[in-house]
């Protein structure tokens, strides 16, 4: 919801203290689950053979960001949380960069790095609370029902983007990926039993939410969507066409995204040209910097020589803030002390 932002004052009001205490205890259990099910200290939460690494190594996944945010803020409590507590209006690029850095630390970082990112996110969320804009009641960012909705939009969007622009995922691959997202849910503060147990159960619940009455695009969501499409970085028809093409019809109409015959033709051409370009580019050349840094970390741990590209990107990231990176990996493993 707000992995980096402008958190409200602390402590929360007295009526929320018990909920906050429960959030804290639940998060401790989540960290235990994440550590228990992680691939390894060096491999991180998922590891190189995971569906998560295969999907999130693709930079095109980031193109689903606007779609995911629009679906998230269709929940009035999420929209109020973003509007009232985030520096969304004044620092959209900075917020996006911090959010994506945290995401890549969780996906590709070592276990210590991923755990640290999870703790920072939980700490920031613990200071995000308030009242829903239409007076429907209070909210807090660490409410598991809100965390579950935000997490669900990321799961669905990641698979949709990969299907659309890289290649169709098989049902077995989607099931594997969904089971891995239970670990992702844990570092957001959601226990596995608070998520649907299978992919099929997930979509039965998720589609029901999209078709239900709890979600709605109110004034706050419309204001935020206007900011999203009119920033210096997303202004233009391409972003609107891309997002409109990826949105479910009901929500495309709710956000008033134009979808006439010209837009639909542009979407088809954009989709086919991007997919062709992606598939003509070798995976090693199109993978995000964070994936290369993870490969370098693994190679050093195994006593192997990292690839030239991994070393080059890692070196550049030592001097320049390379997009979609974690942080520079030490070129040599520290020597063991006697």
C-alpha positions as CSV (number, residue, x, y, z in Angstrom):
1,X,0.0,0.0,0.0
2,X,2.7,2.4,1.0
3,X,6.1,0.8,1.2
4,X,7.7,4.2,1.4
5,X,5.8,7.3,2.2
6,X,5.0,10.0,4.7
7,X,3.7,8.1,7.7
8,X,1.4,9.6,10.2
9,X,2.2,10.4,13.8
10,X,2.8,7.6,16.3
11,X,1.3,6.1,18.5
12,X,-2.1,5.2,17.0
13,X,-5.3,6.1,18.8
14,X,-6.3,4.0,21.8
15,X,-9.0,2.1,19.9
16,X,-6.4,0.7,17.5
17,X,-3.9,-0.3,20.1
18,X,-5.1,-3.9,20.4
19,X,-5.2,-4.3,16.6
20,X,-1.7,-2.9,16.3
21,X,-0.5,-5.4,19.0
22,X,-2.1,-8.2,17.1
23,X,-0.5,-7.0,13.8
24,X,2.9,-7.0,15.5
25,X,2.5,-10.6,16.8
26,X,1.2,-11.8,13.5
27,X,4.2,-10.3,11.7
28,X,6.6,-12.1,14.0
29,X,4.9,-15.4,13.0
30,X,5.1,-14.4,9.4
31,X,8.9,-13.8,9.7
32,X,9.2,-17.3,11.3
33,X,7.3,-18.8,8.4
34,X,9.4,-16.9,5.8
35,X,12.7,-18.0,7.4
36,X,11.5,-21.6,7.7
37,X,10.4,-21.8,4.0
38,X,13.1,-19.7,2.4
39,X,15.4,-21.3,-0.2
40,X,18.5,-20.4,1.9
41,X,20.5,-17.6,3.5
42,X,22.3,-16.8,0.2
43,X,19.5,-17.9,-2.1
44,X,17.0,-15.7,-0.3
45,X,13.3,-16.3,0.0
46,X,12.8,-18.0,-3.4
47,X,16.1,-19.0,-5.1
48,X,17.2,-19.3,-8.7
49,X,14.9,-22.2,-9.6
50,X,11.8,-20.5,-8.5
51,X,8.9,-19.2,-10.7
52,X,9.3,-15.9,-8.8
53,X,12.8,-15.3,-10.1
54,X,11.8,-16.3,-13.6
55,X,8.8,-13.9,-13.7
56,X,10.3,-10.9,-11.9
57,X,13.6,-11.0,-13.8
58,X,11.6,-9.6,-16.7
59,X,11.5,-5.7,-16.6
60,X,8.2,-5.8,-18.5
61,X,6.6,-6.8,-15.2
62,X,6.9,-3.2,-14.1
63,X,4.4,-2.2,-16.8
64,X,1.7,-3.7,-14.7
65,X,2.4,-1.1,-11.9
66,X,-0.4,1.3,-12.9
67,X,-2.9,-1.5,-13.3
68,X,-2.1,-2.9,-9.9
69,X,-2.3,0.5,-8.2
70,X,-5.7,1.3,-9.8
71,X,-7.1,-2.0,-8.6
72,X,-5.7,-1.5,-5.2
73,X,-7.1,2.0,-4.7
74,X,-10.5,0.8,-5.8
75,X,-10.7,-0.4,-2.2
76,X,-11.8,2.8,-0.4
77,X,-9.6,2.1,2.6
78,X,-6.5,1.7,0.4
79,X,-7.3,4.8,-1.5
80,X,-7.7,6.8,1.8
81,X,-4.4,5.4,3.1
82,X,-2.5,6.4,0.0
83,X,-4.2,9.8,-0.2
84,X,-3.8,10.7,3.5
85,X,-0.4,9.2,4.4
86,X,1.8,9.1,1.3
87,X,4.0,11.6,-0.5
88,X,2.3,10.3,-3.6
89,X,1.5,13.8,-4.9
90,X,4.8,15.4,-4.4
91,X,7.3,12.7,-5.0
92,X,5.8,10.1,-7.4
93,X,9.1,9.1,-9.0
94,X,10.9,8.8,-5.6
95,X,8.1,6.8,-4.2
96,X,8.1,4.5,-7.2
97,X,11.8,3.9,-7.0
98,X,11.8,3.2,-3.3
99,X,8.9,0.8,-3.8
100,X,10.6,-1.1,-6.6
101,X,13.9,-1.3,-4.7
102,X,12.1,-2.8,-1.8
103,X,10.3,-5.2,-4.1
104,X,13.6,-6.4,-5.7
105,X,15.2,-6.8,-2.3
106,X,12.3,-9.1,-1.3
107,X,12.4,-11.0,-4.5
108,X,16.2,-11.3,-5.2
109,X,18.0,-10.3,-2.0
110,X,19.6,-12.7,0.4
111,X,17.5,-13.8,3.3
112,X,18.9,-11.2,5.6
113,X,18.3,-8.4,3.1
114,X,14.8,-9.6,2.3
115,X,14.0,-9.9,6.0
116,X,15.3,-6.3,6.6
117,X,13.1,-5.0,3.7
118,X,10.0,-6.8,5.2
119,X,10.7,-5.2,8.6
120,X,11.0,-1.7,7.2
121,X,7.7,-2.1,5.2
122,X,5.9,-3.4,8.3
123,X,7.3,-0.6,10.4
124,X,6.2,2.1,7.9
125,X,2.7,0.5,7.5
126,X,2.3,0.4,11.3
127,X,2.2,4.2,11.2
128,X,-0.3,4.5,8.4
129,X,-3.9,4.8,9.8
130,X,-6.9,7.1,9.6
131,X,-10.5,7.4,8.5
132,X,-11.9,6.4,5.1
133,X,-12.7,9.5,3.1
134,X,-16.4,8.8,2.8
135,X,-16.8,8.3,6.6
136,X,-17.2,4.5,6.3
137,X,-14.9,3.9,9.2
138,X,-11.2,3.7,10.3
139,X,-8.4,1.8,8.5
140,X,-4.9,0.8,9.2
141,X,-2.4,-0.3,6.6
142,X,-1.4,-3.5,8.4
143,X,-5.0,-4.7,8.5
144,X,-4.7,-8.2,7.0
145,X,-7.8,-7.8,4.8
146,X,-6.2,-4.7,3.1
147,X,-2.8,-6.4,2.8
148,X,-4.4,-9.4,1.2
149,X,-6.2,-7.3,-1.4
150,X,-3.0,-5.4,-2.3
151,X,-1.1,-8.6,-2.5
152,X,-3.8,-10.2,-4.6
153,X,-3.6,-7.5,-7.2
154,X,0.2,-8.0,-7.5
155,X,-0.2,-11.8,-7.9
156,X,-2.8,-11.4,-10.7
157,X,-1.0,-8.6,-12.4
158,X,2.4,-10.4,-12.5
159,X,0.9,-13.5,-14.2
160,X,-1.1,-11.4,-16.6
161,X,1.9,-9.3,-17.7
162,X,4.0,-12.4,-18.2
163,X,1.2,-14.1,-20.1
164,X,0.7,-11.1,-22.3
165,X,4.2,-9.9,-23.2
166,X,6.6,-12.9,-22.6
167,X,4.7,-16.2,-23.1
168,X,1.7,-18.0,-21.7
169,X,2.3,-19.7,-18.4
170,X,1.1,-23.2,-18.0
171,X,-1.4,-24.0,-15.3
172,X,1.3,-25.9,-13.4
173,X,3.6,-22.9,-13.6
174,X,0.8,-20.7,-12.3
175,X,0.2,-23.1,-9.4
176,X,3.8,-23.2,-8.5
177,X,4.0,-19.4,-8.6
178,X,0.9,-19.0,-6.5
179,X,2.4,-21.3,-3.8
180,X,5.5,-19.2,-3.8
181,X,3.4,-16.1,-3.3
182,X,2.4,-17.4,0.2
183,X,6.0,-16.6,1.2
184,X,5.5,-13.1,-0.3
185,X,2.3,-12.8,1.7
186,X,4.3,-13.6,4.9
187,X,6.7,-10.7,4.4
188,X,3.8,-8.4,4.0
189,X,2.4,-9.6,7.3
190,X,-0.2,-12.1,6.0
191,X,-0.1,-15.6,7.4
192,X,-0.5,-18.5,4.9
193,X,-3.9,-19.5,6.3
194,X,-5.1,-16.0,5.6
195,X,-4.7,-16.6,1.9
196,X,-6.7,-18.9,-0.3
197,X,-4.8,-22.3,-0.3
198,X,-4.7,-23.0,-4.0
199,X,-4.6,-21.0,-7.3
200,X,-8.2,-22.0,-8.1
201,X,-9.4,-20.9,-4.6
202,X,-7.5,-17.7,-5.1
203,X,-9.2,-16.8,-8.3
204,X,-12.6,-17.8,-7.0
205,X,-12.1,-15.3,-4.2
206,X,-10.4,-12.6,-6.3
207,X,-12.9,-12.6,-9.1
208,X,-15.6,-12.4,-6.5
209,X,-14.0,-9.3,-5.0
210,X,-13.7,-7.7,-8.5
211,X,-17.4,-8.4,-9.2
212,X,-18.6,-7.4,-5.7
213,X,-19.8,-4.2,-4.1
214,X,-17.0,-3.6,-1.6
215,X,-14.7,-2.2,-4.3
216,X,-15.7,1.1,-5.9
217,X,-14.0,4.0,-7.6
218,X,-14.8,7.1,-5.6
219,X,-13.6,10.6,-5.7
220,X,-10.3,9.8,-3.9
221,X,-9.5,7.0,-6.3
222,X,-10.3,9.2,-9.3
223,X,-8.1,12.0,-8.0
224,X,-5.2,9.6,-7.5
225,X,-5.6,8.0,-10.9
226,X,-5.5,11.5,-12.4
227,X,-2.2,12.1,-10.7
228,X,-0.9,8.8,-12.0
229,X,-1.6,9.6,-15.6
230,X,-0.5,13.2,-15.5
231,X,2.9,12.9,-13.8
232,X,6.1,13.9,-15.8
233,X,6.8,10.2,-16.1
234,X,3.5,8.7,-17.1
235,X,1.9,11.5,-19.1
236,X,0.9,10.4,-22.6
237,X,-1.4,8.0,-24.4
238,X,0.9,5.0,-24.3
239,X,0.5,4.6,-20.6
240,X,-3.3,5.0,-20.8
241,X,-3.6,2.5,-23.7
242,X,-1.3,0.0,-21.9
243,X,-3.2,0.3,-18.6
244,X,-6.7,0.3,-20.2
245,X,-5.8,-2.8,-22.2
246,X,-4.8,-4.7,-19.1
247,X,-7.7,-3.6,-16.9
248,X,-10.9,-5.6,-16.4
249,X,-13.7,-4.0,-18.4
250,X,-15.7,-2.9,-15.3
251,X,-12.7,-1.1,-13.8
252,X,-11.6,0.4,-17.1
253,X,-15.0,2.0,-17.3
254,X,-15.0,3.0,-13.6
255,X,-11.7,4.9,-14.1
256,X,-13.1,6.5,-17.3
257,X,-10.2,5.2,-19.4
258,X,-10.9,5.8,-23.1
259,X,-11.4,2.6,-25.0
260,X,-12.7,3.4,-28.5
261,X,-11.7,1.6,-31.7
262,X,-8.5,3.6,-32.1
263,X,-7.4,2.8,-28.6
264,X,-8.2,-0.9,-29.1
265,X,-6.2,-1.1,-32.3
266,X,-3.3,0.7,-30.6
267,X,-3.4,-1.8,-27.8
268,X,-3.2,-4.7,-30.2
269,X,-0.2,-3.2,-32.1
270,X,1.5,-2.3,-28.8
271,X,1.0,-5.7,-27.4
272,X,2.2,-7.6,-30.4
273,X,5.3,-5.4,-31.1
274,X,6.4,-5.5,-27.5
275,X,6.0,-9.3,-27.3
276,X,8.0,-9.7,-30.5
277,X,10.8,-7.5,-29.2
278,X,11.0,-9.2,-25.9
279,X,11.2,-12.6,-27.4
280,X,13.9,-11.6,-29.8
281,X,16.1,-10.4,-26.9
282,X,18.0,-13.1,-24.9
283,X,16.8,-13.4,-21.3
284,X,20.3,-12.5,-20.0
285,X,20.3,-9.2,-21.8
286,X,16.8,-8.2,-20.8
287,X,16.9,-9.3,-17.1
288,X,16.7,-6.7,-14.4
289,X,19.9,-5.7,-12.6
290,X,18.6,-7.2,-9.3
291,X,18.6,-10.7,-11.0
292,X,22.2,-10.2,-12.2
293,X,23.2,-9.1,-8.7
294,X,21.6,-12.2,-7.2
295,X,23.4,-14.4,-9.7
296,X,26.7,-12.7,-8.7
297,X,26.0,-13.3,-5.0
298,X,25.3,-17.0,-5.7
299,X,28.4,-17.4,-7.8
300,X,30.6,-15.8,-5.2
301,X,29.1,-18.0,-2.5
302,X,29.9,-21.1,-4.6
303,X,33.4,-20.0,-5.4
304,X,32.6,-19.5,-9.0
305,X,33.4,-16.6,-11.3
306,X,30.3,-14.3,-12.0
307,X,29.4,-13.6,-15.6
308,X,30.8,-10.6,-17.3
309,X,27.4,-8.9,-17.5
310,X,26.7,-9.4,-13.8
311,X,30.1,-8.0,-12.9
312,X,29.6,-5.0,-15.2
313,X,26.2,-4.1,-14.0
314,X,27.2,-4.5,-10.4
315,X,30.3,-2.3,-10.9
316,X,28.2,0.4,-12.6
317,X,25.7,0.2,-9.7
318,X,28.6,1.0,-7.3
319,X,28.9,4.5,-9.0
320,X,25.5,5.2,-10.4
321,X,22.1,4.4,-9.0
322,X,21.1,1.8,-11.6
323,X,17.3,1.3,-11.9
324,X,15.8,-2.0,-10.7
325,X,18.8,-3.0,-8.6
326,X,19.2,-4.2,-5.0
327,X,22.6,-2.8,-4.0
328,X,26.1,-3.5,-5.2
329,X,27.4,-7.0,-4.2
330,X,30.9,-7.1,-2.7
331,X,33.3,-8.3,-5.5
332,X,35.0,-10.7,-3.1
333,X,33.5,-12.8,-0.4
334,X,34.9,-11.7,3.0
335,X,37.7,-14.0,4.3
336,X,36.9,-16.3,7.2
337,X,38.4,-15.4,10.5
338,X,40.3,-18.0,12.4
